[in-house]
């Protein structure tokens, strides 16, 4: 299977008055043609910054990629010139951003903004590109696309702006589509249509998808492999079946236990992970999750665990992952195991 993207030990830091924010601190993964990688974790875990680093959208001097490598089809993305990166963005690697209001230019018509990438990357004439933009708007479910393509972003609802962003990302049939919470502003019916549209694109072109989301249901339905992030770090990865049915890291256990499960809990009570994610300026020593982990042992608070492959391609950064005596227990909503 062709490897489209290789990310190795990626580190992206931001300089602030209070110190260095280690937003991404050593993330590694590969992405293959036709594959969907789900990236999950709480807000602030580094998911979006990882995506923006791949697109080379982290701008200095406050933000900087401090280490690691990003290779697209054996090309070093971090060594590319700005012009080379501009040709890569939107054409071979496209991104659906989380906030469509700040991603669309308010002074240009929506159809013109979608057509722009076709004019630049596909050398299409303006009229043909605009017509293709109308077709794309129709494809993502916007009614009366011929007239709506002539509207400005402020004339679109939040959900329609999000669909316009998806149309823009799909315009050039990219090799890699990075979707950062692509269905957040959409109702469930449109969400299902958009996800189906993305899967149809994948089947037609063989593109790969990086799906960044908080919705574990979407990941379960779409993802071939899953990457779990916490405090800017890669804490578990494996196939969707491995991560959902045989999770290895206590943080993954916590994410799964936070889901409503009326089949096993008559009260339907949610059991969230206790505490808050750490400050990325001063991540606690040892395992970053240890202050919130009901299974933590003394070593967890002093020694940082190394990401290890436990079985097949299933890896976890936990001192006790793979230990047969280390089992997922029942955690009540006070964080007490039994």
C-alpha positions in Angstrom: 0.0 0.0 0.0 1.4 3.4 -1.0 2.5 5.6 1.9 1.3 9.2 1.2 2.4 10.9 4.4 5.0 10.1 7.1 5.1 12.2 10.2 8.0 11.4 12.6 8.5 12.9 16.1 6.8 16.2 15.2 7.2 19.0 17.7 5.4 22.3 17.3 5.9 24.9 20.0 4.5 28.4 20.7 6.3 31.2 22.5 4.1 33.1 25.1 4.8 35.5 27.9 4.3 32.7 30.4 6.6 30.2 28.6 6.8 27.7 25.8 3.6 25.9 24.9 4.5 22.5 23.7 1.3 22.1 21.6 2.6 19.0 19.7 5.4 17.1 21.4 6.6 14.1 19.5 3.8 12.8 17.4 4.5 10.1 14.7 2.2 8.3 12.3 2.0 7.1 8.7 -0.9 7.6 6.3 -1.6 5.3 3.3 -3.6 5.7 0.2 -7.3 5.0 0.6 -7.0 4.9 4.4 -8.9 6.9 7.0 -7.0 7.9 10.2 -9.1 9.1 13.1 -7.4 11.5 15.5 -9.1 11.8 18.8 -8.6 13.5 22.2 -9.9 16.3 24.3 -9.7 20.0 23.3 -6.2 21.2 23.6 -4.6 17.8 23.0 -2.8 19.1 19.9 -5.0 17.6 17.1 -5.6 20.8 15.1 -2.0 22.0 15.6 -0.8 18.7 14.2 -3.0 19.2 11.1 -1.9 22.8 10.6 1.8 21.8 10.9 1.3 19.3 8.1 -0.1 22.1 6.0 2.8 24.4 7.0 0.3 26.9 8.4 2.2 27.5 11.7 3.8 30.9 11.3 6.7 32.3 13.2 8.0 33.9 15.3 5.5 32.9 17.9 4.8 29.5 16.5 7.4 27.2 15.1 7.9 23.5 14.2 10.9 22.8 16.4 11.6 19.2 15.4 10.7 16.1 13.5 9.9 15.5 9.9 6.9 15.6 7.5 7.2 13.8 4.2 4.6 13.7 1.5 5.3 11.1 -1.2 9.0 11.1 -0.2 9.1 14.9 -0.4 10.3 16.8 2.7 7.5 19.2 3.4 9.5 21.2 6.0 12.2 21.8 3.4 9.9 23.1 0.7 9.9 26.8 -0.3 6.7 28.9 0.3 5.9 28.6 -3.4 6.2 24.8 -3.4 4.0 24.6 -0.3 1.3 26.8 -1.9 1.1 24.4 -4.8 0.8 21.5 -2.4 -1.9 23.1 -0.3 -5.4 22.9 -1.7 -4.3 20.7 -4.5 -2.7 17.5 -3.2 -3.4 18.1 0.5 -6.6 19.9 1.4 -8.1 20.9 4.8 -11.6 21.5 6.0 -11.1 24.0 8.9 -13.1 23.9 12.1 -14.4 27.5 11.9 -15.8 28.3 8.5 -16.6 32.0 9.4 -12.9 32.8 9.8 -11.8 30.7 6.9 -13.9 32.3 4.2 -13.1 35.8 2.9 -16.1 38.0 3.7 -15.5 40.3 0.6 -15.6 37.6 -2.1 -18.5 35.6 -3.3 -18.6 32.0 -2.1 -18.5 30.6 -5.7 -15.5 32.7 -6.6 -13.6 31.4 -3.5 -14.2 27.8 -4.5 -13.4 28.5 -8.1 -10.0 30.1 -7.2 -8.4 26.8 -6.3 -9.5 25.3 -9.6 -8.1 28.3 -11.5 -4.8 28.1 -9.7 -4.2 24.4 -9.4 -6.1 23.0 -12.4 -5.6 25.9 -14.8 -9.3 26.2 -15.5 -10.9 29.2 -17.2 -12.8 31.5 -14.8 -16.2 30.6 -16.2 -15.6 26.9 -16.2 -14.2 27.0 -12.7 -17.3 28.9 -11.4 -19.6 26.4 -13.0 -17.6 23.6 -11.3 -18.0 25.5 -8.0 -21.8 25.5 -8.5 -21.7 21.7 -9.1 -19.6 21.3 -5.9 -22.1 23.4 -3.9 -24.9 21.1 -5.2 -22.8 18.1 -4.3 -22.6 19.1 -0.6 -26.3 19.8 -0.4 -26.7 23.5 -0.7 -30.1 24.4 -2.3 -30.3 26.6 -5.4 -26.5 26.4 -5.9 -26.5 28.6 -9.0 -27.8 31.6 -7.0 -26.1 30.8 -3.7 -22.7 30.7 -5.4 -23.1 34.4 -6.0 -23.8 35.1 -2.3 -21.2 36.3 0.3 -20.3 34.2 3.4 -22.4 36.4 5.7 -25.5 35.4 3.7 -24.9 31.7 4.5 -25.9 30.0 7.8 -23.2 28.4 9.9 -24.0 25.0 8.5 -24.0 26.2 4.9 -20.6 27.9 5.4 -19.2 24.6 6.6 -20.6 22.9 3.6 -19.0 25.5 1.4 -15.6 24.9 3.1 -16.1 21.2 2.3 -16.8 21.9 -1.3 -13.7 24.0 -1.5 -11.6 21.2 0.0 -13.0 18.6 -2.4 -12.6 20.8 -5.5 -9.2 19.4 -6.7 -9.7 15.8 -5.6 -6.8 15.9 -3.2 -4.6 12.9 -2.3 -5.0 13.8 1.4 -8.1 15.4 3.0 -7.6 16.7 6.5 -11.0 17.2 8.1 -10.9 19.2 11.4 -14.3 18.7 13.0 -16.0 18.9 9.6 -19.5 18.3 10.8 -19.5 20.3 14.1 -22.0 22.9 12.8 -24.3 20.5 11.0 -27.4 18.6 12.0 -27.2 14.9 12.0 -28.9 14.4 8.6 -26.5 16.7 6.8 -23.6 15.2 8.9 -24.4 11.8 7.5 -24.6 13.1 4.0 -21.2 14.9 4.3 -19.5 11.8 5.7 -20.9 9.7 2.9 -19.7 12.3 0.4 -16.2 12.1 1.9 -16.2 8.3 1.7 -17.4 8.4 -1.9 -14.5 10.8 -2.8 -12.1 8.3 -1.1 -13.5 5.4 -3.1 -13.4 7.3 -6.4 -9.9 8.8 -6.1 -8.1 6.6 -3.5 -7.5 9.6 -1.4 -6.6 9.3 2.3 -8.5 11.1 5.1 -7.3 12.4 8.4 -10.5 12.8 10.5 -10.0 15.0 13.6 -13.0 14.8 15.8 -14.4 14.5 19.3 -17.2 12.2 18.1 -16.0 8.6 18.7 -19.1 7.4 16.8 -17.8 9.0 13.6 -14.4 7.5 14.2 -15.9 4.0 14.8 -17.9 4.3 11.5 -15.2 5.8 9.3 -11.7 5.2 10.6 -9.4 2.3 9.6 -6.8 3.3 12.2 -7.1 5.6 15.3 -4.5 7.9 16.9 -5.2 9.0 20.5 -3.6 12.3 21.6 -3.2 13.7 25.1 -1.3 16.9 26.2 0.3 17.2 22.7 1.5 13.6 22.8 0.7 10.4 21.0 -0.5 8.0 23.7 -2.2 5.2 21.7 -2.6 4.0 18.1 -3.9 1.0 16.3 -6.7 -0.2 14.1 -10.2 1.0 15.0 -11.1 -2.5 16.3 -8.0 -2.6 18.5 -8.5 0.8 20.0 -12.3 0.4 20.6 -12.4 -3.2 21.7 -8.9 -3.8 23.2 -7.8 -0.3 24.4 -4.4 -0.3 26.2 -4.1 3.2 27.7 -6.1 4.4 30.7 -6.8 7.7 28.9 -8.5 5.8 26.1 -10.4 3.8 28.7 -11.6 7.1 30.1 -12.7 8.4 26.7 -14.7 5.2 26.1 -16.2 5.2 29.6 -17.4 8.8 29.0 -19.7 7.6 26.2 -23.4 7.0 27.1 -24.0 3.3 27.2 -27.6 2.6 28.1 -27.1 -1.1 27.4 -24.9 -1.5 30.4 -25.9 1.4 32.7 -29.6 1.5 33.5 -29.4 5.1 34.8 -27.6 6.2 31.6 -25.2 8.2 33.8 -22.1 9.6 32.1 -18.8 9.0 33.8 -16.4 11.8 32.7 -12.6 11.7 33.2 -11.9 13.5 36.5 -9.9 16.8 36.5 -8.6 19.0 33.7 -5.9 18.5 31.0 -2.6 20.0 32.1 -1.1 23.3 31.0 1.1 22.7 28.0 3.5 25.2 29.4 4.2 23.0 32.5 3.3 19.4 31.8 3.6 17.3 34.9 6.7 15.0 35.2 6.3 11.4 34.3 3.1 10.5 32.5 1.1 13.6 31.6 -2.1 11.8 32.4 -1.0 10.5 35.8 -2.7 13.3 37.9 -6.1 12.2 36.4 -5.5 8.5 36.1 -7.2 6.3 38.7 -4.7 3.5 37.9 -1.5 5.6 38.4 1.4 4.1 40.3 4.4 5.9 41.7 6.5 5.3 38.6 3.9 7.1 36.5 4.5 10.3 38.4 8.3 10.3 37.9 9.2 8.5 34.6 7.7 9.4 31.2 6.4 6.3 29.4 7.8 5.5 26.0 5.4 4.7 23.1 5.7 0.9 22.6 4.3 -1.5 20.2 2.4 -4.1 22.2 0.9 -6.4 19.6 0.9 -6.1 15.8 0.6 -2.4 15.1 -1.1 -1.6 18.4 1.0 0.8 20.4 0.6 2.7 23.7 2.6 5.0 25.9 1.9 3.5 29.3 4.3 1.7 31.7 1.8 -1.1 32.2 0.4 -1.5 28.7 0.5 -5.2 27.7 1.0 -6.4 31.3 -1.6 -9.1 31.9 -2.1 -8.1 35.5 -3.0 -4.5 34.4 -6.6 -4.7 33.6 -9.3 -2.1 32.9 -11.4 -2.0 36.0 -14.8 -0.4 36.8 -14.4 3.3 37.5 -17.2 5.1 39.3 -17.7 8.8 38.6 -15.5 9.8 41.5 -12.5 8.1 39.7 -12.3 5.1 42.1 -11.4 1.7 40.6 -12.8 -1.6 41.7 
